[in-house]
Amino acid sequence: MSSFRYQLRKFLRFSEEAAQAEGVTPQQYLLLLHVKGSPGRDWASVGELAERLQSQHHSVVALVSRCEKLQLVQRRSSDIDRRQVNIHLLPDGERCLAKLAELHHAELNTLSGIFRIPTINTQD
């Protein structure tokens, strides 16, 4: 378990540094990633992002505002429920995410085989 946690932390540190090198914070990168990863659509609601980021709604609203200032995302009112705000990636957000995804994919390839979850004996 220690080795697994160590390798996981190394990957997360890599991710943090890669995001910062691209001019975004690790949280901004994760926001972009979760917007892109919304199943079956090209947007995510603030509530969904809060759940994915395991963060408070108001914290995600502030994070979205910072990403909007960088022209990475755009808020749009829902066509179905005007009270709901949907977050969409803008072209700069797509480019940033694509570059970071490429870097992360390469890093994961170097770690292949390391992320094996150990079997835990619960009878001891």
WOVENTA-V241262 format. One record per residue. N is the residue number from 1. D_CENTER is the distance of its C-alpha to the mean C-alpha in Angstrom with 1 decimal. Layout:
N D_CENTER
N D_CENTER
//
This chain:
1 24.5
2 24.7
3 24.0
4 21.0
5 19.5
6 20.5
7 18.9
8 15.6
9 15.8
10 16.8
11 13.8
12 11.5
13 14.0
14 13.9
15 10.1
16 10.9
17 14.0
18 12.7
19 10.4
20 13.5
21 15.7
22 14.1
23 14.8
24 11.5
25 10.5
26 7.9
27 6.9
28 7.2
29 5.2
30 1.9
31 4.6
32 5.6
33 3.7
34 4.8
35 7.8
36 8.7
37 8.5
38 10.9
39 14.0
40 17.0
41 16.1
42 14.4
43 13.3
44 12.0
45 14.0
46 13.4
47 14.5
48 12.1
49 9.1
50 11.2
51 11.7
52 8.2
53 7.5
54 11.1
55 12.3
56 15.4
57 15.7
58 17.4
59 14.7
60 12.1
61 15.0
62 15.5
63 12.0
64 12.5
65 15.9
66 14.9
67 12.6
68 15.7
69 18.0
70 16.3
71 16.7
72 13.1
73 13.2
74 16.2
75 17.3
76 19.8
77 22.0
78 21.9
79 24.9
80 25.6
81 25.3
82 25.6
83 24.5
84 21.0
85 18.6
86 16.2
87 13.4
88 13.8
89 12.5
90 15.4
91 16.7
92 15.6
93 11.9
94 12.6
95 14.4
96 11.9
97 9.2
98 12.2
99 13.4
100 10.5
101 10.2
102 13.9
103 13.9
104 11.7
105 13.9
106 16.9
107 16.0
108 15.5
109 18.9
110 20.5
111 19.5
112 20.8
113 23.2
114 22.1
115 19.7
116 22.6
117 22.6
118 26.1
119 28.5
120 29.5
121 33.1
122 33.4
123 37.2
124 37.9
//
